[in-house]
C-alpha cells in the first residue's frame, strides 16, 4: 500500500517540476546601473521571498491538502482490509485515481508557480527592476549555458544592464 502512496506522491510532486524545467525563461529583469553584486543579491533575496511565500490559504493549497487527506484515508482503509484483493480494495484504488484526477495537481502546481512569479515580480519591481523579453537569439544563447553557472549569470547580467535591451534611451 505504501507503494501506491509513493507513486501518487511522485506523480503529483515531480511531474509538474519536470514539465516546468523543459521550457526556458523567455523573460528576465534588468535595472540600469546596477552592479553585478547587487543584481545577484536582489535576485537571491527576491527569489527566496517568492519561493518561501505562505500559500497555505490559496485555493491550490486547499485542494491539494484535501486530496492528500483523502488519499491518506484511502490508504488507511486499504490497510485495514484483509490481505486478499477483492472488489472493495479495487474500489479504493480506483477512488485514489479519481482523487488525483479531480485535484488536477498539474493545474494546482501551475497556480502556485504563477503566484510565486507574481511575488517575484512585485519584489523586483519594488527594487526598480524592469521586466524585458528575451529575443530568440538570446534564448538560444541562454539555453547553451548551464543553469546556475557563472557564465549564465554574467550573460543575464550583461543583458539586464544594456539600455538597448531594456528599451532605455542611450545616455
C-alpha positions in Angstrom: 0.0 0.0 0.0 2.9 2.3 0.6 3.9 1.8 -3.0 0.6 3.2 -4.1 1.1 6.3 -2.0 4.7 6.7 -3.2 3.6 6.6 -6.8 0.9 9.2 -6.1 3.4 11.5 -4.4 6.0 11.0 -7.2 3.4 11.8 -9.9 2.0 14.9 -8.1 5.3 16.3 -6.9 7.8 15.6 -9.6 5.8 15.7 -12.9 5.0 19.4 -12.7 8.6 20.2 -11.9 9.8 18.2 -14.8 7.3 19.9 -17.1 8.3 23.3 -15.9 12.0 22.7 -16.4 11.6 21.9 -20.1 10.7 25.5 -21.1 13.5 28.1 -20.9 12.7 31.5 -19.5 11.6 34.0 -22.2 11.8 37.0 -19.8 14.3 38.4 -17.4 14.7 41.5 -15.3 17.1 44.4 -15.6 18.0 47.7 -14.0 20.2 50.3 -15.5 23.4 51.0 -13.4 23.0 48.0 -11.1 26.3 46.3 -10.1 26.7 42.5 -10.7 26.9 42.1 -6.9 23.7 44.0 -6.3 22.0 42.2 -9.2 22.8 38.8 -7.7 21.8 39.9 -4.2 18.5 41.2 -5.4 17.9 38.0 -7.4 18.6 35.8 -4.4 16.5 37.9 -1.9 13.5 38.2 -4.2 13.8 34.6 -5.3 13.9 33.4 -1.8 10.9 35.6 -0.8 8.9 34.2 -3.7 9.9 30.6 -3.0 9.0 30.8 0.7 5.7 32.7 0.3 2.9 31.5 2.5 0.5 29.9 0.1 -1.4 27.8 2.6 -4.6 29.9 2.2 -4.7 29.6 -1.6 -7.3 27.5 -3.4 -4.5 25.4 -4.9 -3.1 24.6 -1.4 -6.6 23.8 -0.1 -7.4 21.4 -3.0 -4.1 19.6 -2.7 -4.4 19.3 1.1 -7.9 17.9 0.8 -6.7 15.4 -1.8 -3.8 14.4 0.4 -6.1 13.8 3.3 -8.5 11.7 1.1 -5.6 9.6 -0.2 -4.3 9.0 3.3 -7.8 7.9 4.3 -7.9 5.5 1.4 -4.6 4.0 2.2 -5.6 3.5 5.9 -8.8 1.8 4.6 -6.7 -0.4 2.3 -4.5 -1.5 5.2 -7.5 -2.5 7.4 -9.0 -4.8 4.7 -8.0 -8.4 4.5 -4.9 -9.5 2.6 -6.7 -10.8 -0.5 -7.5 -8.3 -3.2 -11.3 -8.1 -3.6 -13.8 -5.8 -5.1 -13.6 -3.3 -2.2 -9.8 -2.9 -2.5 -10.1 -2.3 -6.2 -12.8 0.4 -5.5 -10.4 2.1 -3.1 -7.6 2.1 -5.6 -9.9 3.5 -8.3 -11.1 6.1 -5.8 -7.4 7.1 -5.3 -7.0 7.6 -9.0 -10.2 9.6 -9.1 -9.0 11.8 -6.2 -5.8 12.6 -8.1 -7.6 13.3 -11.3 -10.2 15.6 -9.5 -7.4 17.5 -7.7 -5.8 18.3 -11.0 -2.3 18.6 -9.5 -0.6 19.9 -12.6 -3.0 22.8 -12.7 -2.6 23.4 -9.0 1.2 23.5 -9.2 0.9 25.9 -12.2 -1.3 28.2 -10.0 1.3 28.1 -7.2 4.1 28.8 -9.7 2.1 31.8 -11.0 1.6 33.2 -7.5 5.3 32.9 -6.8 6.1 34.6 -10.1 3.8 37.4 -9.2 5.5 37.7 -5.8 8.9 37.8 -7.5 7.7 40.5 -9.9 6.5 42.7 -7.1 9.7 42.3 -5.2 11.9 43.1 -8.3 9.7 46.0 -9.4 9.8 47.5 -5.9 13.6 47.4 -6.2 13.5 49.3 -9.5 13.9 46.4 -12.0 12.1 46.3 -15.3 10.9 43.1 -17.0 12.1 42.5 -20.6 11.6 39.8 -23.1 14.5 37.8 -24.4 14.9 37.5 -28.2 15.1 34.1 -29.8 18.8 34.6 -30.2 19.2 35.5 -26.6 17.1 32.5 -25.5 19.2 30.2 -27.8 22.4 31.5 -26.2 21.0 31.2 -22.7 19.9 27.6 -23.4 23.6 26.7 -24.2 24.7 28.0 -20.8 24.5 25.6 -17.8 21.8 26.7 -15.3 23.5 28.3 -12.2 26.8 28.7 -13.9 28.8 31.9 -13.6 28.8 32.3 -17.4 25.0 32.2 -17.4 24.8 34.8 -14.5 27.2 37.0 -16.4 25.2 36.7 -19.6 21.9 37.6 -18.0 23.6 40.4 -16.1 25.0 41.9 -19.3 21.5 41.9 -20.8 20.0 43.3 -17.7 22.1 46.5 -17.8 22.0 47.0 -21.5 19.9 50.1 -22.3 19.1 48.7 -25.7 17.7 45.5 -24.2 15.8 47.5 -21.6 14.4 49.9 -24.1 16.1 52.8 -22.3 17.3 55.9 -24.2 21.1 55.9 -24.7 22.9 58.4 -22.4 
